[in-house]
């Protein structure tokens, strides 16, 4: 999975593709964003959880574009940490 410094500008530029895809954040390990075929953007955390041998993806919440986009990215990073 590609790793990038996620910014509000970069999140706004993400477009839907034929299949969903993920881009991981270079600042917070394990955190990323998933973009679905319909264009829905969801923050995710990939980590190992107790009792499991393989990493699992958990949703941290949806990305809300617009006025509070910066707060949305900041909150997702705080939750991932």
C-alpha positions, 0 to 999 in steps of 0.5 A: 500500500502506498504511504503519503503525508495525508493532507486535506488537499490530498484527501479532496483530490482522491477520486473513485476508481473501478475498485476500492483502494487505500492510501496509508498515512506516512505520519501515523503508522497503521492509519490510512484512508479507504476510497470506495467505488462510489467515492465514500472516504473512510479513515481506517486503522490496520493493526493486530488485535488481541487473539488474532495473528493477522492484522485487521482493518477497523474504521475510524470514521468517515472523512467529512469534506468542507469546512471541518476537513482539517479537524476531521483529519486531525481527529482521525490521527488522534484516534489512531494513536 
